[in-house]
Amino acid sequence: MKKFLLGLVAIFGMAVCFTACGDDNDDNKEETVSAAESGTSLYDSYKAYSAADAETTEGKVAKATAALSMYNSYKNFQNNKEDKSWAGEFAKSAASALAKDKTGIDENATATDVLNVLSDKSLVSEETTDKIQAVSELAQALNAIF
């Protein structure tokens, strides 16, 4: 009987030990994305979104991927727009990416235009239910700049 109880206590002790050794890392932390990467990604995603051919399957996939990337860049901006230095670097990197593709671009004016368009609350808000339509409207707004 003592051996049975000793075995039972050992099994219970092992269960407690293994449970206590679990991973306590918080996986729900939002990653901070660099403003320069996010701004460049916004322009690159817009360019890919505009160039994708929606008539083919590959084009639809490319358009959807670019739309998701563009939306993620937009959300990064919305999450960090209160930090003026982050928002400024974001806009400058988007304008710089545009200037690499096109000549004669006033990067400061373009950066200001990017900030103005992305600060428009009517593009995508928490109440927006149709995210696909919202991304389409975001692309149309960026079309005036890029």
N, C-alpha and C positions, 0 to 999 in steps of 0.2 A: 504494500500500500504506500509506503514511504517513497519507493521508487516511482510509483505512478504520480504522486503529488510533486515530487522533485522534477519529473519530466514536464508536467503541466506548468509549473512555475517557470521552468527554463523556456518553454515555448512562449508563455506570456511575456517573459522578460525580453525575448528576441523580438516579439511583435512591437513592444514599446520602444525598443532600441531602434529598430528600422524605421518606425514612424517618426521618431524624433530627428532622424538624419535626413529628412526631406529637404528639397530645394526651397529656400525662402526668398529667392530673387523675385522682384516685382516685374513681371513681364508686360504690365500694362502701361509702363512709362512711355510717353511720347518721345520719339527721337527728335532731337533738334537738327534740322536740316540747314545747311549753310545757305545764306542768302544768295550768294553768287551761283551756287549749283542750282538752286530753285529758280532763279531768274533766267538763267541760260536754258534750263529745262522748259520753262514756259514758252520761250521763243521756239526752241527746237520742236516741242510738241505741237505748237500752232502750225509750224511749217509742215510737219508730217501729216497733221490733220487736214490741212488744206490741199496737200498733194495727193492724198489717198484717193483712189478710184473706188467709189461706192458701188460700182456696177459688178465688180468681181468679188469673189469670196475672200481672196487675199487682201484686196483693198478694204473690204468691210472690217476685217480683222485689224488691219493697220490703222484704220480710222478709229476703231474702238479703243485700241491700245493708246493711240495718241490722245484721244479724248480723256481717257483715264489719267494719263500723265499730266495733261493740261489742267485737269480738275485738281489733281494732287498739288500741283504748283500753286494754283489759286488758293487752295485750303491752307497751304503753308504760309502764303501771304496773309490770309485772314487771321491765322493764329498768331502771327508775329508783327502785324501792322502797327501795333502800339509802340513798338521799339523803332523809333524813327531812323536810327542808324541801320538797322536790319532792313527796313523797308527801302531806304535809299540805296543800299548796296544791291538789293534785289532788282530794283528798277534799272540801276546803272548796268547791271550784268545783262539784263534783257536787252537794253538799248545797245550795249556793246556787241552782243551776239548778232543783232540786226545790222549793225555797222560793218561787221565782218562780211556779210552777204551783199550789202548794198553800199554804194559810195554816196557821198554827199549827205550823210545822215547827221543831224545835230543831236548828239547823244543826250545832252542835258534836256532839250525840249522833248525828246522821245521818252526819257525817263519820267519826266513830269506827266506826260500823257498816259504812260503805263500806270502810274500811281492814281491818276484821276479815274481811269477806266476801272481799275480793280477796286477802288474805294466805293464805287457805285453799289449801293445796297440792293438795288433791284435785280442785279444779275443773278446771284445765287445767295439765298438766305436759308436760315434754318427751316423756314416754312415752305421752301421750294420742294415740291414732291417729285416733279419730273426733272431729274438730274440730267437726262439726255438733252432735253430742251434747253436747260440752263447752260450746258456746255456749248450747245450750238449758238446760243445768244452771246456767250463769252467769246466764242470764235469770231462772231460777227463784229463784236465790239473791238476785238484786237485787230480785225481786218483794217479798220480805219487807221491804225497805228503802223502795223507791220506791212 
